[in-house]
Amino acid sequence: MSQRSHHSYNSIARVFATVNREKPSSYSDYERFDLRWGGVEDYQIVRKIGRGKYSEVFEGIDTTVDHPVVLKVLKPVKKKKIKREIKILTNLRGGTNIIKLIECVRDPGSKTMCLVFEHIDAMDFKVLFPTFNDLDVRFYIFELLKALHFCHSRGIIHRDVKPHNVMIDHQKRRLRLIDWGLAEFYHPHTEYNVRVASRYFKGPELLTDMRMYDYSLDMWSLGCMLAGMIFRKEPFFRGSDNIDQLIRIIRVLGTDEFDAYIKKYGIHLDNEVKQHIQSQPRHAKRPWNKFVHAENKRYISSEALDFLDGLLRFDHQTRFTAEEAMAHPYFEAIRHWEATEKRSGRPFSSTDVSHLSKHGKQHQQQQQQEQQGSHRMNSNEVN
């Protein structure tokens, strides 16, 4: 969180705005959180599986039960940041598709701190992603939405949604949202640090220094993931730096739409950002179907493009919430399967295609009828 800036915007989350205010202060006051550390003797490192700015990640074994775990060894950082991550993971424990924190341990000699997580037998996204079909994309985006809806309903923004932080065990069709190191509690009228999220998944609010952002930031990042998956272009927005990232977004969503967003929230652009944007030709909004080609068309449907359009919007207030997103026709076949077949143990598969396709056509016809009816009403009003 940061000091107030000279911007004139005033933006509040459309959903779950007061969740943290309604809970005891101990729920979100992580600075007063009493950290309790176990010993490291029960865990054995097997191999290194990743590294980040703030940690190194290892596959390990809980020797007491001979069970695999993931060990996140924390690099020396501010205690406040460590407390925030652990408090958030504790609050979200047991949440749908949220990685489970088992315990926190510390080496008594070196004082090295380590978070112990459940183990997911995940494949690297870059290897897994090209193997996905249309149904896989819908299934896993829906599973990710469950995790986002859960954390948002608990007053928490993830702030680093990207493929690297989504673990998928494709054989078991299990997904987990991981790495809560940048996550934060949402409080209305609060200005947050914009140096969060990875560049390719940063929302326009971060790139324009609009600090009063909310859960809708995660929905933008999800939209970037979806665009990469259905258009087979990963990442979808590939900027060379933050300014170039914003310019690439403007080229797709349109200059007029960007200007309207800046005006609505009274955002004052940094001079360097303003000069770069003004040096660019003005761009009309590109229809999403312009990104469809022979290699990706099997992943595209009218529902997919309509769903994407509700995520990738400059104005964060008009983006789908996670709950709204889950109710979209794009996921109708999955919702039908969950309501009727999931309990029987039948996995979501290609047998659901016919239902999915049939519903898509029905929805399209219904929308056209509604639009025609609305048009007739407007004509009558004019006459």
C-alpha positions as CSV (number, residue, x, y, z in Angstrom):
1,M,0.0,0.0,0.0
2,S,1.2,3.5,-0.7
3,Q,0.6,7.2,0.0
4,R,-2.1,9.0,-1.9
5,S,-1.0,10.4,-5.2
6,H,-2.3,13.4,-7.2
7,H,-4.7,11.3,-9.3
8,S,-8.4,12.2,-8.9
9,Y,-9.9,8.8,-9.3
10,N,-12.2,7.1,-6.8
11,S,-12.8,3.5,-7.5
12,I,-14.3,0.7,-5.3
13,A,-14.6,-3.0,-6.1
14,R,-18.0,-4.0,-7.4
15,V,-18.0,-7.1,-5.2
16,F,-16.7,-8.0,-1.8
17,A,-15.7,-4.4,-1.2
18,T,-16.2,-4.6,2.6
19,V,-15.3,-8.3,3.3
20,N,-12.2,-7.4,5.4
21,R,-14.0,-4.7,7.3
22,E,-16.7,-7.2,8.3
23,K,-14.2,-9.7,9.7
24,P,-12.2,-9.4,12.9
25,S,-9.1,-7.1,12.5
26,S,-6.9,-10.1,13.1
27,Y,-8.1,-11.6,9.8
28,S,-6.2,-9.0,7.7
29,D,-3.8,-7.4,10.1
30,Y,-0.9,-9.6,9.1
31,E,1.7,-7.4,10.8
32,R,0.4,-8.6,14.2
33,F,0.2,-12.2,13.0
34,D,2.1,-14.5,15.4
35,L,4.3,-16.7,13.2
36,R,4.9,-20.2,14.5
37,W,7.7,-22.3,13.1
38,G,8.1,-26.0,13.1
39,G,11.4,-27.9,12.7
40,V,13.0,-28.9,9.4
41,E,14.1,-32.3,10.6
42,D,11.0,-34.1,9.1
43,Y,11.7,-32.9,5.6
44,Q,14.3,-33.9,3.0
45,I,15.0,-32.1,-0.2
46,V,14.9,-34.2,-3.4
47,R,15.5,-31.8,-6.2
48,K,15.2,-28.1,-7.2
49,I,12.1,-27.4,-9.3
50,G,12.0,-23.6,-9.6
51,R,13.3,-20.3,-8.4
52,G,11.9,-16.8,-8.2
53,K,12.8,-13.3,-7.0
54,Y,12.0,-14.1,-3.4
55,S,12.4,-17.9,-3.1
56,E,13.8,-21.2,-4.3
57,V,11.4,-24.1,-4.7
58,F,12.3,-27.8,-4.2
59,E,10.5,-31.1,-4.4
60,G,10.9,-32.8,-1.0
61,I,9.7,-35.7,1.1
62,D,7.9,-35.7,4.5
63,T,10.0,-38.5,6.0
64,T,7.4,-39.2,8.7
65,V,4.9,-40.5,6.2
66,D,7.1,-40.9,3.1
67,H,4.9,-38.5,1.2
68,P,6.0,-35.9,-1.5
69,V,5.8,-32.2,-0.6
70,V,6.9,-28.9,-2.1
71,L,9.4,-26.8,-0.1
72,K,9.5,-23.1,-0.8
73,V,12.7,-21.8,0.8
74,L,12.4,-18.0,1.4
75,K,15.2,-15.6,0.6
76,P,15.9,-12.9,3.1
77,V,13.1,-10.4,2.7
78,K,11.1,-8.1,5.0
79,K,9.4,-10.0,7.7
80,K,6.2,-8.0,6.9
81,K,6.1,-9.6,3.4
82,I,6.6,-13.1,4.8
83,K,3.9,-12.6,7.4
84,R,1.5,-11.3,4.7
85,E,2.0,-14.4,2.5
86,I,1.6,-16.9,5.4
87,K,-1.5,-15.1,6.8
88,I,-3.1,-15.1,3.4
89,L,-2.3,-18.8,2.8
90,T,-3.6,-19.6,6.3
91,N,-6.9,-17.7,5.6
92,L,-7.3,-19.5,2.3
93,R,-6.5,-23.0,3.5
94,G,-9.0,-25.5,2.2
95,G,-10.2,-23.1,-0.5
96,T,-11.2,-24.5,-3.9
97,N,-8.1,-25.0,-6.1
98,I,-5.9,-23.0,-3.8
99,I,-2.5,-24.6,-3.1
100,K,-2.5,-25.9,0.5
101,L,0.0,-24.7,3.0
102,I,0.9,-27.6,5.3
103,E,3.2,-25.9,7.7
104,C,6.0,-23.3,8.1
105,V,9.5,-24.5,9.2
106,R,12.7,-22.9,10.1
107,D,16.3,-24.1,10.4
108,P,17.4,-23.3,13.9
109,G,21.0,-22.7,12.8
110,S,20.8,-20.8,9.6
111,K,17.4,-19.3,10.5
112,T,16.3,-20.1,6.9
113,M,12.5,-20.1,6.6
114,C,10.6,-22.6,4.5
115,L,7.0,-23.0,3.6
116,V,5.8,-26.6,3.1
117,F,3.0,-27.2,0.5
118,E,1.0,-30.1,-0.9
119,H,2.7,-31.7,-3.9
120,I,1.1,-31.4,-7.3
121,D,2.4,-33.7,-10.1
122,A,2.3,-30.8,-12.6
123,M,3.7,-30.6,-16.1
124,D,5.4,-27.4,-17.3
125,F,2.8,-25.1,-18.9
126,K,4.9,-24.6,-22.0
127,V,4.8,-28.4,-22.6
128,L,1.2,-28.9,-21.5
129,F,-0.4,-25.9,-23.2
130,P,0.1,-27.0,-26.9
131,T,-1.6,-30.3,-26.1
132,F,-4.9,-28.7,-24.9
133,N,-8.1,-28.9,-26.9
134,D,-11.0,-26.5,-26.7
135,L,-12.6,-28.5,-23.8
136,D,-9.4,-28.5,-21.8
137,V,-9.1,-24.7,-22.1
138,R,-12.7,-24.3,-20.9
139,F,-12.3,-26.8,-18.1
140,Y,-9.1,-25.3,-16.7
141,I,-10.1,-21.7,-17.0
142,F,-13.3,-22.6,-15.1
143,E,-11.2,-24.3,-12.4
144,L,-9.0,-21.2,-12.1
145,L,-12.1,-19.1,-11.8
146,K,-13.2,-21.2,-8.8
147,A,-9.9,-20.3,-7.1
148,L,-10.2,-16.6,-7.9
149,H,-13.8,-16.5,-6.8
150,F,-12.8,-18.1,-3.5
151,C,-9.9,-15.7,-2.8
152,H,-11.9,-12.6,-3.9
153,S,-14.8,-13.6,-1.6
154,R,-12.3,-13.8,1.2
155,G,-11.1,-10.2,0.5
156,I,-7.8,-11.2,-1.2
157,I,-6.3,-10.2,-4.6
158,H,-3.7,-12.6,-6.0
159,R,-1.9,-9.9,-8.1
160,D,0.2,-12.4,-10.0
161,V,-2.1,-14.6,-12.1
162,K,-0.1,-16.2,-15.0
163,P,0.5,-19.6,-16.5
164,H,3.6,-20.1,-14.3
165,N,1.5,-19.8,-11.2
166,V,-1.1,-22.3,-12.3
167,M,-0.2,-25.9,-11.5
168,I,-2.0,-28.5,-13.5
169,D,-1.9,-32.3,-13.0
170,H,-3.5,-33.1,-16.3
171,Q,-3.8,-36.8,-15.7
172,K,-5.9,-36.2,-12.6
173,R,-7.4,-33.0,-14.1
174,R,-6.4,-31.1,-11.0
175,L,-5.5,-27.4,-10.9
176,R,-4.0,-25.3,-8.1
177,L,-3.3,-21.5,-8.0
178,I,0.1,-21.1,-6.4
179,D,2.6,-18.3,-5.3
180,W,0.7,-16.0,-3.0
181,G,3.8,-13.9,-2.3
182,L,2.4,-10.8,-4.1
183,A,-1.2,-11.3,-2.8
184,E,-2.8,-8.5,-0.8
185,F,-5.9,-7.8,1.3
186,Y,-8.4,-5.5,-0.4
187,H,-9.6,-2.4,1.5
188,P,-11.7,0.2,-0.3
189,H,-10.2,3.7,-1.0
190,T,-6.7,2.2,-0.6
191,E,-3.9,2.9,-3.0
192,Y,-1.7,-0.2,-3.7
193,N,1.7,-0.7,-5.2
194,V,1.6,-1.0,-9.0
195,R,4.8,-3.0,-9.2
196,V,3.0,-6.3,-9.0
197,A,2.1,-9.0,-11.6
198,S,4.4,-10.1,-14.5
199,R,4.6,-7.6,-17.4
200,Y,2.6,-9.6,-20.0
201,F,-0.3,-10.0,-17.5
202,K,-0.3,-6.5,-16.0
203,G,-3.6,-4.7,-16.2
204,P,-3.9,-1.2,-17.7
205,E,-4.4,0.1,-14.2
206,L,-0.9,-1.0,-13.2
207,L,0.6,0.4,-16.5
208,T,-1.1,3.8,-15.9
209,D,-0.2,4.0,-12.2
210,M,-3.9,3.8,-11.3
211,R,-3.3,2.6,-7.7
212,M,-6.8,2.3,-6.4
213,Y,-7.3,-1.1,-8.1
214,D,-9.1,-4.2,-6.9
215,Y,-10.0,-7.8,-7.6
216,S,-10.6,-7.0,-11.3
217,L,-6.9,-6.9,-11.8
218,D,-6.9,-10.7,-11.5
219,M,-9.6,-10.9,-14.1
220,W,-7.5,-9.0,-16.7
221,S,-4.6,-11.4,-16.1
222,L,-7.0,-14.3,-16.5
223,G,-8.1,-12.7,-19.8
224,C,-4.5,-12.5,-21.0
225,M,-4.1,-16.2,-20.2
226,L,-7.3,-17.1,-22.0
227,A,-6.3,-15.0,-25.1
228,G,-3.0,-16.8,-25.3
229,M,-4.7,-20.2,-25.0
230,I,-7.5,-19.7,-27.6
231,F,-5.5,-17.7,-30.1
232,R,-2.4,-19.9,-29.7
233,K,-0.3,-16.8,-29.1
234,E,1.6,-17.0,-25.8
235,P,1.8,-14.4,-24.4
236,F,-1.0,-12.5,-26.1
237,F,0.4,-9.0,-25.3
238,R,4.2,-9.2,-25.5
239,G,5.6,-5.8,-24.6
240,S,9.4,-5.1,-24.3
241,D,8.8,-2.9,-21.3
242,N,5.8,-1.5,-19.4
243,I,5.2,1.4,-21.8
244,D,5.4,-0.9,-24.8
245,Q,3.1,-3.3,-23.0
246,L,0.5,-0.5,-22.7
247,I,0.9,0.5,-26.3
248,R,0.3,-3.1,-27.4
249,I,-2.9,-3.2,-25.4
250,I,-4.1,0.1,-26.9
251,R,-3.4,-1.3,-30.5
252,V,-5.9,-4.0,-29.7
253,L,-8.5,-2.4,-27.5
254,G,-8.4,1.0,-29.2
255,T,-7.2,4.6,-28.6
256,D,-10.7,6.0,-28.1
257,E,-11.4,3.4,-25.4
258,F,-8.1,4.2,-23.7
259,D,-8.9,7.9,-23.7
260,A,-12.3,7.3,-22.2
261,Y,-10.8,5.2,-19.4
262,I,-8.2,7.8,-18.6
263,K,-10.9,10.5,-18.5
264,K,-13.4,8.5,-16.5
265,Y,-10.9,7.9,-13.6
266,G,-9.0,11.2,-13.9
267,I,-5.7,9.3,-14.4
268,H,-2.7,11.6,-15.0
269,L,-0.2,9.8,-17.2
270,D,3.5,10.1,-16.6
271,N,5.1,12.4,-19.2
272,E,7.2,9.7,-20.7
273,V,4.1,7.4,-21.1
274,K,2.1,10.2,-22.5
275,Q,4.8,11.1,-25.1
276,H,5.1,7.5,-26.3
277,I,1.3,7.1,-26.7
278,Q,0.9,10.4,-28.5
279,S,3.7,9.5,-30.9
280,Q,1.7,6.4,-32.0
281,P,-1.0,6.5,-34.7
282,R,-4.6,6.3,-33.3
283,H,-6.0,2.8,-33.3
284,A,-9.6,1.6,-33.7
285,K,-10.6,-1.3,-31.5
286,R,-9.8,-4.6,-33.3
287,P,-12.6,-7.1,-33.4
288,W,-11.6,-10.4,-31.7
289,N,-12.4,-12.4,-34.7
290,K,-9.5,-10.7,-36.5
291,F,-7.2,-12.9,-34.5
292,V,-8.8,-16.1,-35.7
293,H,-6.8,-18.1,-38.3
294,A,-6.6,-21.7,-39.7
295,E,-4.3,-22.9,-36.8
296,N,-6.5,-21.7,-33.9
297,K,-10.1,-21.6,-35.2
298,R,-10.9,-25.0,-33.5
299,Y,-10.5,-23.2,-30.2
300,I,-12.7,-20.3,-31.1
301,S,-16.4,-19.9,-30.7
302,S,-18.8,-17.0,-30.5
303,E,-19.1,-17.7,-26.7
304,A,-15.3,-17.7,-26.3
305,L,-14.9,-14.3,-28.0
306,D,-17.8,-12.8,-26.0
307,F,-16.3,-14.2,-22.8
308,L,-12.9,-12.8,-23.6
309,D,-14.4,-9.4,-24.4
310,G,-15.8,-9.3,-20.9
311,L,-12.4,-9.7,-19.4
312,L,-10.0,-7.7,-21.5
313,R,-11.4,-4.2,-21.0
314,F,-9.6,-1.0,-20.0
315,D,-12.3,-0.1,-17.5
316,H,-11.8,-2.5,-14.7
317,Q,-15.3,-1.7,-13.3
318,T,-16.9,-3.3,-16.4
319,R,-14.9,-6.5,-16.4
320,F,-16.6,-9.7,-15.4
321,T,-16.2,-10.6,-11.8
322,A,-15.2,-14.3,-11.2
323,E,-18.7,-15.2,-10.3
324,E,-20.2,-13.5,-13.4
325,A,-17.5,-15.2,-15.5
326,M,-18.4,-18.7,-14.2
327,A,-22.1,-18.1,-15.3
328,H,-21.1,-17.2,-18.9
329,P,-22.4,-19.5,-21.7
330,Y,-18.8,-20.4,-22.5
331,F,-18.9,-22.8,-19.5
332,E,-22.5,-24.1,-20.0
333,A,-21.3,-27.6,-20.8
334,I,-19.1,-27.7,-17.8
335,R,-21.8,-26.5,-15.5
336,H,-24.1,-29.1,-17.0
337,W,-21.5,-31.8,-16.4
338,E,-20.9,-30.7,-12.8
339,A,-24.6,-30.7,-12.1
340,T,-25.3,-34.1,-13.6
341,E,-22.3,-36.3,-14.2
342,K,-19.4,-35.3,-11.9
343,R,-20.7,-37.2,-8.9
344,S,-20.8,-40.4,-11.0
345,G,-17.1,-40.0,-11.6
346,R,-17.4,-39.5,-15.3
347,P,-14.6,-37.0,-16.3
348,F,-15.5,-34.0,-18.4
349,S,-14.7,-35.1,-22.0
350,S,-15.4,-34.9,-25.7
351,T,-18.8,-36.6,-25.0
352,D,-19.9,-33.2,-23.8
353,V,-19.2,-31.5,-27.1
354,S,-22.6,-32.0,-28.6
355,H,-24.3,-30.4,-25.6
356,L,-21.8,-27.6,-25.7
357,S,-22.3,-27.0,-29.4
358,K,-26.1,-27.2,-29.2
359,H,-26.2,-24.7,-26.3
360,G,-23.9,-22.3,-28.1
361,K,-26.2,-22.2,-31.1
362,Q,-29.3,-21.8,-29.0
363,H,-27.7,-18.9,-27.0
364,Q,-26.6,-17.2,-30.2
365,Q,-30.2,-17.5,-31.6
366,Q,-31.6,-16.2,-28.3
367,Q,-29.2,-13.2,-28.4
368,Q,-30.1,-12.4,-32.0
369,Q,-33.9,-12.5,-31.1
370,E,-33.3,-10.2,-28.1
371,Q,-31.3,-7.8,-30.2
372,Q,-34.0,-7.8,-32.9
373,G,-36.7,-7.2,-30.3
374,S,-34.7,-4.4,-28.7
375,H,-34.1,-2.8,-32.2
376,R,-37.9,-2.9,-32.9
377,M,-38.6,-1.2,-29.5
378,N,-36.1,1.5,-30.3
379,S,-37.6,2.0,-33.7
380,N,-41.1,2.4,-32.2
381,E,-39.7,4.9,-29.7
382,V,-38.1,7.0,-32.5
383,N,-41.4,6.9,-34.5
